[in-house]
Amino acid sequence: MLVEPPEDPERLALDRALTGAVRARLAGGVRPTPDAEAIALRAVLKDLSPPEAAAVRSVLGRIDAARGAPLIVWGPASQVLAADRYGLVARIAAKPEAGLAAVREGGRALMDLTAASAWWGRLLAEPDLRVVAALPDHGAGQPRALMVQRALSGPTGDDRTFWITDSALPGTRIVAALAASGLAATPLIEAGGLKLFALAGYVQAEDGRLSDAPGSLKGVIGAAPVF
């Protein structure tokens, strides 16, 4: 015989409270800038255990997907990372050009860092399109995908900045040159004659320490918070 499961009013009350909180947070919408969202998220995650933080990030990520700018992804890593963070809501782009086109129209694009495409180099010619996030964003390893959006994002207290150069020098020599100017750099990827580096901290495009950095075509393309 089938046995009806016992009632669990305590957990049911908790589930209803969670439902009400999600409904209210959805109605609250997103914050005006990516850095404001990151600063608030960092405060929310403080002192949470890893399982608690993962659950909170999952819920808030899906709220962001529901209320934030439309999301498009390019590349297999971006598809997996976006599904984990935002749910299965992203539109898949066949080419990185489609992702950047979506950003120009007010959306946001999460795109793979791969030697197959130097799509990120195009941001040097389009300063309105900026890197505002990098996934994974836990800071324990190198990012596999960058989020691009037409948005201004300031420092959040723990950031990494993305900088490009066309210098033919080996990455180690470029890192050494940047270190001599007081910048800690990590090589990320090389494609299409361009090299992409992550600089520790929030570094502005006009930072004087970059003026003598190697390369003729070079510049900052945005920054992303680390959690």
matplotlib code that plots the C-alpha trace (Angstrom):
import matplotlib.pyplot as plt

x = [0.0, 1.1, 1.9, 1.2, 4.3, 4.0, 3.4, 6.4, 4.9, 8.3, 10.0, 6.9, 6.9, 10.6, 9.9, 7.0, 9.3, 11.9, 9.2, 8.0, 11.6, 12.3, 9.1, 10.0, 13.6, 12.4, 10.2, 13.2, 15.0, 18.8, 21.1, 22.2, 25.8, 27.7, 30.1, 27.1, 25.8, 29.1, 29.6, 26.2, 26.8, 30.1, 28.3, 25.6, 28.0, 30.2, 30.4, 28.4, 29.6, 30.5, 27.1, 25.2, 27.1, 26.5, 22.7, 22.5, 24.5, 22.3, 19.1, 20.5, 22.0, 18.6, 17.0, 19.7, 18.9, 15.2, 15.5, 18.9, 19.9, 19.4, 22.2, 24.0, 26.8, 29.5, 31.6, 31.2, 32.8, 30.5, 27.4, 28.3, 29.3, 26.1, 23.9, 25.4, 25.1, 22.0, 20.1, 19.1, 18.1, 21.0, 20.8, 23.6, 25.7, 27.2, 30.1, 31.6, 30.5, 26.9, 27.7, 29.3, 26.3, 24.0, 26.0, 25.8, 22.0, 21.8, 22.4, 25.4, 27.6, 29.6, 32.2, 35.0, 38.7, 40.1, 43.1, 40.6, 39.4, 40.8, 37.3, 38.4, 40.9, 38.0, 37.1, 40.1, 38.3, 34.9, 35.5, 31.7, 31.9, 33.6, 34.4, 32.4, 32.7, 34.9, 33.9, 34.8, 35.1, 36.4, 39.9, 41.5, 42.3, 42.3, 38.9, 37.6, 35.1, 34.5, 31.2, 30.9, 28.3, 27.8, 28.1, 30.5, 31.9, 34.1, 36.2, 34.6, 37.4, 38.7, 39.1, 41.2, 41.7, 42.0, 44.7, 45.7, 49.0, 50.3, 53.9, 55.9, 57.8, 57.4, 54.8, 57.4, 59.2, 55.9, 55.1, 58.5, 58.1, 54.7, 56.1, 58.8, 56.0, 54.3, 51.7, 51.2, 50.2, 49.2, 49.2, 45.8, 45.7, 47.3, 45.5, 45.6, 48.9, 47.4, 48.1, 45.6, 46.7, 44.9, 46.2, 45.8, 43.3, 41.3, 43.5, 42.0, 42.7, 44.6, 46.8, 50.3, 51.9, 50.7, 52.1, 55.5, 54.2, 55.3, 53.3, 51.9, 48.3, 47.4, 44.9, 42.5, 39.3, 37.5, 37.6, 35.8, 35.2, 36.7, 34.8]
y = [0.0, 3.5, 5.5, 9.3, 11.2, 12.9, 16.6, 18.9, 22.3, 23.7, 23.2, 24.2, 27.5, 28.0, 27.2, 29.7, 32.4, 31.7, 32.0, 35.3, 36.7, 35.7, 37.4, 40.5, 40.5, 40.0, 43.1, 45.0, 44.6, 45.0, 47.7, 50.5, 49.4, 46.1, 47.4, 48.3, 44.8, 43.2, 45.3, 44.3, 40.7, 40.6, 42.0, 39.3, 36.4, 37.5, 34.8, 32.2, 28.6, 27.4, 25.5, 28.5, 30.9, 28.6, 28.5, 32.2, 32.9, 30.5, 32.3, 35.8, 34.8, 33.7, 36.8, 38.8, 36.8, 37.5, 41.3, 42.2, 42.8, 40.0, 37.4, 35.8, 33.3, 32.1, 29.1, 25.8, 27.1, 30.1, 27.9, 25.8, 28.8, 30.8, 27.8, 27.4, 31.1, 32.2, 29.1, 28.0, 31.5, 32.6, 32.7, 31.0, 32.9, 31.1, 33.6, 36.1, 38.9, 38.1, 38.4, 41.9, 42.9, 42.0, 44.1, 47.1, 46.7, 46.8, 43.1, 41.4, 38.7, 36.0, 34.7, 32.1, 33.0, 30.8, 31.0, 30.4, 34.0, 37.4, 38.9, 40.7, 42.8, 44.6, 46.2, 48.5, 50.1, 50.2, 51.8, 51.8, 48.0, 46.9, 43.7, 43.8, 40.2, 37.2, 33.6, 31.7, 34.7, 33.0, 34.2, 30.8, 30.3, 32.0, 33.1, 31.0, 33.6, 37.3, 39.2, 42.3, 44.9, 48.6, 49.8, 51.7, 49.6, 51.1, 49.4, 47.0, 46.4, 43.2, 43.3, 42.2, 44.4, 43.2, 44.7, 44.0, 44.6, 43.8, 43.5, 40.7, 40.3, 37.0, 37.1, 36.8, 40.0, 41.9, 40.8, 41.9, 45.3, 45.8, 44.7, 47.4, 49.9, 48.6, 46.4, 42.6, 40.9, 37.4, 36.2, 34.8, 34.1, 35.0, 35.2, 37.1, 38.8, 40.2, 39.2, 39.5, 40.0, 40.2, 43.0, 42.7, 45.3, 48.0, 49.8, 52.7, 53.1, 56.3, 55.0, 56.4, 53.2, 51.8, 54.6, 52.9, 49.3, 47.3, 47.5, 50.1, 48.8, 48.4, 49.3, 48.4, 46.8, 46.6, 45.1, 42.4, 41.7, 38.7, 36.9]
z = [0.0, -0.7, 2.4, 2.4, 3.4, 6.8, 6.9, 7.4, 8.4, 9.5, 6.1, 4.3, 6.1, 5.2, 1.5, 1.6, 3.2, 0.4, -2.2, -0.8, -0.6, -4.2, -5.4, -3.6, -4.9, -8.4, -8.0, -6.8, -10.1, -10.7, -9.5, -11.9, -12.6, -12.5, -9.7, -7.5, -8.0, -7.2, -4.0, -2.7, -3.6, -1.7, 1.4, 1.1, 0.7, 3.7, 6.3, 4.3, 4.1, 0.5, 0.2, 1.4, -0.9, -3.9, -3.2, -2.8, -6.0, -7.9, -6.8, -7.3, -10.7, -12.0, -10.7, -12.5, -15.7, -15.3, -14.7, -16.2, -19.8, -22.3, -22.2, -25.2, -25.0, -27.4, -26.8, -24.9, -21.7, -21.6, -22.1, -19.1, -16.9, -17.9, -17.2, -13.7, -12.8, -14.7, -15.6, -19.2, -20.4, -22.6, -26.4, -28.1, -30.7, -33.7, -33.9, -31.5, -33.8, -32.9, -29.3, -29.7, -31.9, -29.1, -26.7, -29.0, -28.9, -25.1, -24.2, -22.6, -23.9, -22.1, -24.5, -24.3, -24.0, -26.8, -29.1, -31.9, -31.8, -30.6, -30.4, -27.2, -29.3, -31.0, -27.7, -28.1, -31.0, -29.2, -25.7, -25.1, -24.9, -21.6, -19.8, -16.6, -15.3, -15.8, -15.0, -13.0, -10.6, -7.5, -8.2, -7.6, -11.3, -14.6, -16.1, -19.0, -20.3, -20.2, -19.9, -22.1, -21.7, -22.6, -19.0, -16.8, -13.9, -11.2, -8.5, -6.1, -3.6, -5.2, -9.0, -11.9, -15.0, -18.5, -20.7, -24.3, -26.2, -29.7, -28.4, -30.0, -26.8, -24.9, -22.1, -19.4, -20.6, -20.8, -17.2, -16.1, -17.8, -16.1, -12.8, -13.1, -13.4, -10.3, -12.0, -11.3, -14.5, -15.5, -19.1, -20.1, -23.9, -27.2, -30.5, -33.7, -32.9, -29.6, -26.0, -23.2, -19.6, -16.2, -14.0, -10.3, -8.9, -10.7, -13.2, -15.2, -18.9, -18.4, -15.6, -16.1, -15.2, -18.6, -20.7, -21.2, -21.4, -24.4, -27.6, -29.9, -30.0, -26.4, -23.7, -20.9, -22.0, -18.6, -15.2, -13.3, -9.6, -7.8, -5.0]

ax = plt.figure().add_subplot(projection="3d")
ax.plot(x, y, z, "-o")
ax.set_aspect("equal")
plt.show()
